[in-house]
Amino acid sequence: MTYRTLAKTSVDARARHWAARREQHLTLGPKGVALAWGDQVRALAAAQARRGDHTRWTALAATLEVFCSRFKPGGTRRAASQLHHWESRLAALYGASPKVVALAWWDRARAVAGDQDGDEGWSDLARTLQNLHGGG
């Protein structure tokens, strides 16, 4: 096989993999759609970072921070405890790499989305990530 044929095979295999993942996630409804878009934006950020450019990780962290700020924590002890834990974790991330910060915000965004009534949070997270990805 030539290098070009190997490269095309690799691209085709990745496309099939992402299509299968997307189908799996779609069975989970809005949560699955959000997880699928999360897979995509994290994969793109990782690929760009391998080339030495970490701007996608930085953009993901900023986007998820804005997403989380749109939802206020509930008035329960659990919500207060989660918020305290998050604030401690965020403080500990000072000076961490853009990837580490973005992945921490990804964890927080999933928790925030899951705390919303019905599928509102997951649907919003899916749209947010889709917009970050470029709608593709």
DOMAR-664173 format. One record per atom (N, C-alpha, C): residue number from 1; chain; x, y, z. Coordinates in Angstrom, 2 decimals. Example, Ala and Ser with C-alpha at 12.3 -4.5 7.8 and 13.67 -1.06 7.14 Angstrom:
2
[1; A; [13.19; -5.69; 7.80]]
[1; A; [12.30; -4.50; 7.80]]
[1; A; [13.20; -3.30; 7.80]]
[2; A; [12.85; -2.25; 7.08]]
[2; A; [13.67; -1.06; 7.14]]
[2; A; [12.90; 0.03; 7.87]]
This chain:
136
[1; A; [0.84; -1.18; 0.00]]
[1; A; [0.00; 0.00; 0.00]]
[1; A; [0.88; 1.24; 0.00]]
[2; A; [0.43; 2.23; -0.69]]
[2; A; [1.16; 3.49; -0.70]]
[2; A; [0.78; 4.30; 0.52]]
[3; A; [1.58; 5.32; 0.79]]
[3; A; [1.30; 6.20; 1.93]]
[3; A; [-0.07; 6.85; 1.76]]
[4; A; [-0.40; 7.26; 0.54]]
[4; A; [-1.68; 7.91; 0.27]]
[4; A; [-2.85; 6.95; 0.55]]
[5; A; [-2.69; 5.69; 0.17]]
[5; A; [-3.73; 4.69; 0.41]]
[5; A; [-3.89; 4.45; 1.91]]
[6; A; [-2.78; 4.36; 2.63]]
[6; A; [-2.84; 4.18; 4.09]]
[6; A; [-3.51; 5.36; 4.76]]
[7; A; [-3.19; 6.56; 4.32]]
[7; A; [-3.79; 7.75; 4.91]]
[7; A; [-5.30; 7.77; 4.66]]
[8; A; [-5.71; 7.43; 3.45]]
[8; A; [-7.14; 7.40; 3.13]]
[8; A; [-7.85; 6.33; 3.96]]
[9; A; [-7.23; 5.19; 4.10]]
[9; A; [-7.80; 4.12; 4.92]]
[9; A; [-7.98; 4.57; 6.35]]
[10; A; [-7.00; 5.28; 6.87]]
[10; A; [-7.07; 5.80; 8.24]]
[10; A; [-8.20; 6.81; 8.39]]
[11; A; [-8.33; 7.71; 7.44]]
[11; A; [-9.40; 8.70; 7.47]]
[11; A; [-10.76; 8.01; 7.40]]
[12; A; [-10.89; 7.03; 6.53]]
[12; A; [-12.15; 6.29; 6.40]]
[12; A; [-12.49; 5.55; 7.69]]
[13; A; [-11.48; 4.95; 8.31]]
[13; A; [-11.71; 4.22; 9.56]]
[13; A; [-12.17; 5.17; 10.66]]
[14; A; [-11.55; 6.35; 10.75]]
[14; A; [-11.96; 7.33; 11.75]]
[14; A; [-13.40; 7.78; 11.50]]
[15; A; [-13.74; 8.01; 10.25]]
[15; A; [-15.10; 8.44; 9.92]]
[15; A; [-16.12; 7.36; 10.32]]
[16; A; [-15.80; 6.10; 10.05]]
[16; A; [-16.70; 5.01; 10.45]]
[16; A; [-16.81; 4.94; 11.97]]
[17; A; [-15.70; 5.11; 12.66]]
[17; A; [-15.69; 5.08; 14.12]]
[17; A; [-16.60; 6.18; 14.68]]
[18; A; [-16.45; 7.42; 14.19]]
[18; A; [-17.26; 8.53; 14.70]]
[18; A; [-18.73; 8.33; 14.35]]
[19; A; [-19.02; 7.78; 13.19]]
[19; A; [-20.41; 7.52; 12.82]]
[19; A; [-21.03; 6.48; 13.77]]
[20; A; [-20.28; 5.45; 14.09]]
[20; A; [-20.77; 4.43; 15.02]]
[20; A; [-20.98; 5.01; 16.41]]
[21; A; [-20.02; 5.84; 16.87]]
[21; A; [-20.16; 6.48; 18.19]]
[21; A; [-21.38; 7.39; 18.21]]
[22; A; [-21.58; 8.14; 17.15]]
[22; A; [-22.72; 9.06; 17.07]]
[22; A; [-24.03; 8.26; 17.15]]
[23; A; [-24.10; 7.14; 16.44]]
[23; A; [-25.31; 6.31; 16.48]]
[23; A; [-25.56; 5.77; 17.89]]
[24; A; [-24.50; 5.34; 18.57]]
[24; A; [-24.63; 4.86; 19.95]]
[24; A; [-25.18; 5.96; 20.84]]
[25; A; [-24.61; 7.14; 20.71]]
[25; A; [-25.02; 8.25; 21.56]]
[25; A; [-26.45; 8.70; 21.28]]
[26; A; [-26.87; 8.64; 20.03]]
[26; A; [-28.21; 9.09; 19.69]]
[26; A; [-29.28; 8.28; 20.40]]
[27; A; [-28.98; 7.03; 20.72]]
[27; A; [-29.96; 6.21; 21.44]]
[27; A; [-30.19; 6.73; 22.85]]
[28; A; [-29.28; 7.57; 23.35]]
[28; A; [-29.43; 8.16; 24.68]]
[28; A; [-30.20; 9.48; 24.66]]
[29; A; [-30.68; 9.91; 23.51]]
[29; A; [-31.44; 11.15; 23.42]]
[29; A; [-30.53; 12.36; 23.49]]
[30; A; [-31.04; 13.48; 24.04]]
[30; A; [-30.25; 14.72; 24.09]]
[30; A; [-28.91; 14.55; 24.82]]
[31; A; [-28.89; 13.73; 25.84]]
[31; A; [-27.63; 13.48; 26.54]]
[31; A; [-26.62; 12.85; 25.59]]
[32; A; [-27.05; 11.88; 24.83]]
[32; A; [-26.17; 11.22; 23.89]]
[32; A; [-25.67; 12.16; 22.80]]
[33; A; [-26.55; 13.05; 22.35]]
[33; A; [-26.14; 14.02; 21.34]]
[33; A; [-25.06; 14.93; 21.91]]
[34; A; [-25.25; 15.38; 23.14]]
[34; A; [-24.25; 16.24; 23.79]]
[34; A; [-22.92; 15.49; 23.95]]
[35; A; [-22.99; 14.23; 24.34]]
[35; A; [-21.77; 13.44; 24.50]]
[35; A; [-21.06; 13.24; 23.17]]
[36; A; [-21.84; 13.04; 22.10]]
[36; A; [-21.24; 12.88; 20.77]]
[36; A; [-20.53; 14.15; 20.33]]
[37; A; [-21.17; 15.30; 20.53]]
[37; A; [-20.50; 16.57; 20.18]]
[37; A; [-19.28; 16.78; 21.07]]
[38; A; [-19.38; 16.37; 22.34]]
[38; A; [-18.22; 16.48; 23.22]]
[38; A; [-17.05; 15.65; 22.72]]
[39; A; [-17.34; 14.43; 22.24]]
[39; A; [-16.29; 13.59; 21.65]]
[39; A; [-15.62; 14.31; 20.48]]
[40; A; [-16.44; 14.91; 19.62]]
[40; A; [-15.92; 15.58; 18.43]]
[40; A; [-15.02; 16.76; 18.78]]
[41; A; [-15.50; 17.65; 19.65]]
[41; A; [-14.70; 18.84; 19.94]]
[41; A; [-13.43; 18.49; 20.70]]
[42; A; [-13.49; 17.47; 21.56]]
[42; A; [-12.27; 17.06; 22.27]]
[42; A; [-11.28; 16.41; 21.31]]
[43; A; [-11.77; 15.63; 20.36]]
[43; A; [-10.88; 15.01; 19.37]]
[43; A; [-10.20; 16.07; 18.51]]
[44; A; [-10.95; 17.07; 18.10]]
[44; A; [-10.36; 18.16; 17.30]]
[44; A; [-9.33; 18.94; 18.11]]
[45; A; [-9.64; 19.20; 19.37]]
[45; A; [-8.69; 19.92; 20.23]]
[45; A; [-7.41; 19.11; 20.42]]
[46; A; [-7.55; 17.81; 20.62]]
[46; A; [-6.38; 16.95; 20.80]]
[46; A; [-5.53; 16.91; 19.53]]
[47; A; [-6.18; 16.81; 18.38]]
[47; A; [-5.44; 16.78; 17.11]]
[47; A; [-4.68; 18.07; 16.89]]
[48; A; [-5.32; 19.19; 17.19]]
[48; A; [-4.66; 20.48; 17.01]]
[48; A; [-3.52; 20.63; 18.02]]
[49; A; [-3.72; 20.15; 19.23]]
[49; A; [-2.67; 20.25; 20.25]]
[49; A; [-1.44; 19.42; 19.87]]
[50; A; [-1.67; 18.29; 19.20]]
[50; A; [-0.52; 17.49; 18.74]]
[50; A; [0.34; 18.26; 17.75]]
[51; A; [-0.26; 19.24; 17.10]]
[51; A; [0.50; 20.09; 16.18]]
[51; A; [1.05; 21.33; 16.90]]
[52; A; [0.88; 21.39; 18.22]]
[52; A; [1.45; 22.47; 19.01]]
[52; A; [0.53; 23.65; 19.26]]
[53; A; [-0.71; 23.57; 18.82]]
[53; A; [-1.67; 24.67; 18.97]]
[53; A; [-2.75; 24.25; 19.97]]
[54; A; [-2.81; 24.92; 21.10]]
[54; A; [-3.74; 24.55; 22.16]]
[54; A; [-4.96; 25.46; 22.22]]
[55; A; [-5.19; 26.25; 21.17]]
[55; A; [-6.30; 27.21; 21.20]]
[55; A; [-7.67; 26.54; 21.27]]
[56; A; [-7.81; 25.37; 20.70]]
[56; A; [-9.13; 24.69; 20.78]]
[56; A; [-9.43; 24.26; 22.21]]
[57; A; [-8.41; 23.82; 22.94]]
[57; A; [-8.64; 23.48; 24.35]]
[57; A; [-9.06; 24.72; 25.13]]
[58; A; [-8.40; 25.83; 24.86]]
[58; A; [-8.72; 27.09; 25.54]]
[58; A; [-10.14; 27.52; 25.18]]
[59; A; [-10.51; 27.42; 23.91]]
[59; A; [-11.86; 27.79; 23.47]]
[59; A; [-12.91; 26.88; 24.10]]
[60; A; [-12.61; 25.59; 24.21]]
[60; A; [-13.55; 24.65; 24.83]]
[60; A; [-13.78; 25.02; 26.28]]
[61; A; [-12.69; 25.30; 27.02]]
[61; A; [-12.83; 25.67; 28.42]]
[61; A; [-13.67; 26.93; 28.57]]
[62; A; [-13.40; 27.94; 27.76]]
[62; A; [-14.16; 29.19; 27.84]]
[62; A; [-15.63; 28.97; 27.50]]
[63; A; [-15.90; 28.18; 26.48]]
[63; A; [-17.27; 27.90; 26.07]]
[63; A; [-18.03; 27.16; 27.17]]
[64; A; [-17.39; 26.18; 27.77]]
[64; A; [-18.05; 25.41; 28.83]]
[64; A; [-18.24; 26.25; 30.09]]
[65; A; [-17.33; 27.15; 30.35]]
[65; A; [-17.49; 28.06; 31.49]]
[65; A; [-18.73; 28.93; 31.30]]
[66; A; [-18.91; 29.46; 30.10]]
[66; A; [-20.10; 30.26; 29.81]]
[66; A; [-21.36; 29.40; 29.92]]
[67; A; [-21.31; 28.18; 29.37]]
[67; A; [-22.45; 27.27; 29.49]]
[67; A; [-22.84; 27.09; 30.95]]
[68; A; [-21.87; 26.78; 31.79]]
[68; A; [-22.15; 26.52; 33.20]]
[68; A; [-22.69; 27.76; 33.91]]
[69; A; [-22.24; 28.93; 33.51]]
[69; A; [-22.69; 30.16; 34.17]]
[69; A; [-24.16; 30.47; 33.89]]
[70; A; [-24.72; 29.88; 32.86]]
[70; A; [-26.12; 30.13; 32.52]]
[70; A; [-27.09; 29.40; 33.45]]
[71; A; [-26.60; 28.45; 34.21]]
[71; A; [-27.45; 27.66; 35.10]]
[71; A; [-27.02; 27.90; 36.54]]
[72; A; [-27.93; 28.40; 37.33]]
[72; A; [-27.64; 28.66; 38.74]]
[72; A; [-27.82; 27.39; 39.54]]
[73; A; [-26.92; 27.16; 40.53]]
[73; A; [-27.06; 25.96; 41.36]]
[73; A; [-28.35; 26.00; 42.19]]
[74; A; [-28.89; 24.84; 42.45]]
[74; A; [-30.10; 24.75; 43.27]]
[74; A; [-29.81; 25.13; 44.71]]
[75; A; [-30.85; 25.30; 45.49]]
[75; A; [-30.71; 25.72; 46.87]]
[75; A; [-30.58; 24.57; 47.86]]
[76; A; [-30.08; 23.43; 47.42]]
[76; A; [-29.97; 22.27; 48.31]]
[76; A; [-28.55; 22.17; 48.88]]
[77; A; [-28.42; 21.39; 49.94]]
[77; A; [-27.09; 21.13; 50.51]]
[77; A; [-26.19; 20.45; 49.48]]
[78; A; [-26.79; 19.54; 48.71]]
[78; A; [-26.02; 18.83; 47.68]]
[78; A; [-25.45; 19.82; 46.67]]
[79; A; [-26.28; 20.74; 46.21]]
[79; A; [-25.84; 21.73; 45.23]]
[79; A; [-24.74; 22.61; 45.82]]
[80; A; [-24.89; 23.02; 47.06]]
[80; A; [-23.87; 23.84; 47.72]]
[80; A; [-22.56; 23.08; 47.86]]
[81; A; [-22.66; 21.81; 48.21]]
[81; A; [-21.47; 20.97; 48.35]]
[81; A; [-20.77; 20.79; 47.00]]
[82; A; [-21.54; 20.55; 45.94]]
[82; A; [-20.96; 20.39; 44.61]]
[82; A; [-20.28; 21.67; 44.16]]
[83; A; [-20.92; 22.80; 44.43]]
[83; A; [-20.34; 24.08; 44.04]]
[83; A; [-19.03; 24.33; 44.80]]
[84; A; [-19.02; 24.03; 46.09]]
[84; A; [-17.80; 24.20; 46.89]]
[84; A; [-16.69; 23.29; 46.34]]
[85; A; [-17.02; 22.05; 46.04]]
[85; A; [-16.04; 21.12; 45.48]]
[85; A; [-15.50; 21.66; 44.16]]
[86; A; [-16.39; 22.16; 43.31]]
[86; A; [-15.96; 22.68; 42.01]]
[86; A; [-15.03; 23.88; 42.19]]
[87; A; [-15.40; 24.79; 43.07]]
[87; A; [-14.56; 25.99; 43.28]]
[87; A; [-13.18; 25.60; 43.80]]
[88; A; [-13.11; 24.59; 44.66]]
[88; A; [-11.82; 24.09; 45.15]]
[88; A; [-11.01; 23.47; 44.02]]
[89; A; [-11.68; 22.69; 43.20]]
[89; A; [-11.01; 22.05; 42.07]]
[89; A; [-10.49; 23.09; 41.08]]
[90; A; [-11.30; 24.08; 40.80]]
[90; A; [-10.92; 25.14; 39.87]]
[90; A; [-9.70; 25.90; 40.39]]
[91; A; [-9.69; 26.20; 41.68]]
[91; A; [-8.54; 26.90; 42.27]]
[91; A; [-7.28; 26.06; 42.16]]
[92; A; [-7.41; 24.76; 42.31]]
[92; A; [-6.25; 23.86; 42.21]]
[92; A; [-5.73; 23.76; 40.78]]
[93; A; [-6.52; 24.15; 39.81]]
[93; A; [-6.11; 24.07; 38.40]]
[93; A; [-5.31; 25.28; 37.94]]
[94; A; [-5.10; 26.24; 38.81]]
[94; A; [-4.37; 27.44; 38.42]]
[94; A; [-3.01; 27.05; 37.83]]
[95; A; [-2.74; 27.49; 36.62]]
[95; A; [-1.48; 27.20; 35.95]]
[95; A; [-1.44; 25.87; 35.22]]
[96; A; [-2.54; 25.13; 35.24]]
[96; A; [-2.57; 23.83; 34.56]]
[96; A; [-2.63; 24.05; 33.05]]
[97; A; [-2.37; 22.99; 32.30]]
[97; A; [-2.40; 23.08; 30.84]]
[97; A; [-3.83; 23.34; 30.36]]
[98; A; [-3.98; 23.94; 29.17]]
[98; A; [-5.33; 24.19; 28.63]]
[98; A; [-6.17; 22.92; 28.54]]
[99; A; [-5.55; 21.80; 28.22]]
[99; A; [-6.30; 20.54; 28.13]]
[99; A; [-6.86; 20.14; 29.49]]
[100; A; [-6.06; 20.22; 30.53]]
[100; A; [-6.51; 19.83; 31.87]]
[100; A; [-7.67; 20.73; 32.31]]
[101; A; [-7.55; 22.02; 32.05]]
[101; A; [-8.61; 22.96; 32.42]]
[101; A; [-9.88; 22.66; 31.63]]
[102; A; [-9.74; 22.43; 30.33]]
[102; A; [-10.91; 22.14; 29.50]]
[102; A; [-11.60; 20.85; 29.93]]
[103; A; [-10.83; 19.83; 30.26]]
[103; A; [-11.43; 18.56; 30.68]]
[103; A; [-12.13; 18.71; 32.03]]
[104; A; [-11.61; 19.56; 32.89]]
[104; A; [-12.29; 19.83; 34.16]]
[104; A; [-13.61; 20.54; 33.91]]
[105; A; [-13.61; 21.51; 33.01]]
[105; A; [-14.86; 22.20; 32.66]]
[105; A; [-15.83; 21.23; 31.98]]
[106; A; [-15.32; 20.26; 31.22]]
[106; A; [-16.18; 19.24; 30.60]]
[106; A; [-16.89; 18.45; 31.69]]
[107; A; [-16.16; 18.05; 32.73]]
[107; A; [-16.77; 17.35; 33.86]]
[107; A; [-17.87; 18.20; 34.50]]
[108; A; [-17.55; 19.47; 34.73]]
[108; A; [-18.51; 20.38; 35.36]]
[108; A; [-19.75; 20.57; 34.48]]
[109; A; [-19.53; 20.75; 33.18]]
[109; A; [-20.66; 20.96; 32.26]]
[109; A; [-21.60; 19.76; 32.25]]
[110; A; [-21.04; 18.56; 32.29]]
[110; A; [-21.89; 17.36; 32.32]]
[110; A; [-22.69; 17.31; 33.61]]
[111; A; [-22.07; 17.69; 34.72]]
[111; A; [-22.80; 17.71; 35.99]]
[111; A; [-23.91; 18.75; 35.97]]
[112; A; [-23.61; 19.93; 35.45]]
[112; A; [-24.61; 21.00; 35.35]]
[112; A; [-25.76; 20.57; 34.44]]
[113; A; [-25.45; 20.00; 33.29]]
[113; A; [-26.48; 19.57; 32.35]]
[113; A; [-27.37; 18.50; 33.00]]
[114; A; [-26.77; 17.59; 33.70]]
[114; A; [-27.52; 16.52; 34.34]]
[114; A; [-28.41; 16.98; 35.48]]
[115; A; [-28.07; 18.13; 36.09]]
[115; A; [-28.86; 18.65; 37.21]]
[115; A; [-30.11; 19.40; 36.77]]
[116; A; [-30.26; 19.64; 35.47]]
[116; A; [-31.40; 20.40; 34.98]]
[116; A; [-32.62; 19.48; 34.82]]
[117; A; [-33.78; 20.10; 34.86]]
[117; A; [-35.02; 19.35; 34.69]]
[117; A; [-35.12; 18.80; 33.27]]
[118; A; [-35.55; 17.57; 33.17]]
[118; A; [-35.74; 16.96; 31.86]]
[118; A; [-34.45; 16.95; 31.06]]
[119; A; [-34.57; 17.25; 29.79]]
[119; A; [-33.42; 17.23; 28.89]]
[119; A; [-32.91; 18.62; 28.56]]
[120; A; [-33.42; 19.66; 29.24]]
[120; A; [-33.05; 21.04; 28.92]]
[120; A; [-31.54; 21.26; 28.94]]
[121; A; [-30.88; 20.81; 30.00]]
[121; A; [-29.44; 21.02; 30.13]]
[121; A; [-28.65; 20.29; 29.05]]
[122; A; [-29.03; 19.05; 28.79]]
[122; A; [-28.31; 18.26; 27.78]]
[122; A; [-28.52; 18.84; 26.38]]
[123; A; [-29.75; 19.28; 26.09]]
[123; A; [-30.02; 19.88; 24.78]]
[123; A; [-29.21; 21.16; 24.60]]
[124; A; [-29.15; 21.97; 25.65]]
[124; A; [-28.39; 23.22; 25.59]]
[124; A; [-26.89; 22.92; 25.41]]
[125; A; [-26.39; 21.94; 26.14]]
[125; A; [-24.98; 21.57; 26.02]]
[125; A; [-24.67; 21.07; 24.61]]
[126; A; [-25.57; 20.28; 24.04]]
[126; A; [-25.37; 19.78; 22.67]]
[126; A; [-25.29; 20.94; 21.68]]
[127; A; [-26.22; 21.90; 21.79]]
[127; A; [-26.20; 23.06; 20.89]]
[127; A; [-24.93; 23.88; 21.08]]
[128; A; [-24.52; 24.05; 22.31]]
[128; A; [-23.31; 24.83; 22.61]]
[128; A; [-22.09; 24.20; 21.96]]
[129; A; [-21.95; 22.89; 22.11]]
[129; A; [-20.80; 22.18; 21.52]]
[129; A; [-20.88; 22.15; 20.01]]
[130; A; [-22.07; 22.00; 19.48]]
[130; A; [-22.24; 22.01; 18.02]]
[130; A; [-21.81; 23.36; 17.46]]
[131; A; [-22.21; 24.44; 18.13]]
[131; A; [-21.79; 25.77; 17.68]]
[131; A; [-20.29; 25.95; 17.77]]
[132; A; [-19.68; 25.44; 18.83]]
[132; A; [-18.22; 25.52; 18.97]]
[132; A; [-17.53; 24.75; 17.84]]
[133; A; [-18.09; 23.61; 17.50]]
[133; A; [-17.53; 22.76; 16.45]]
[133; A; [-17.65; 23.42; 15.08]]
[134; A; [-18.62; 24.28; 14.94]]
[134; A; [-18.84; 24.94; 13.66]]
[134; A; [-20.10; 24.44; 12.97]]
[135; A; [-20.94; 23.75; 13.74]]
[135; A; [-22.21; 23.28; 13.19]]
[135; A; [-22.11; 22.02; 12.37]]
[136; A; [-20.86; 21.60; 12.05]]
[136; A; [-20.61; 20.49; 11.16]]
[136; A; [-21.17; 19.23; 11.57]]
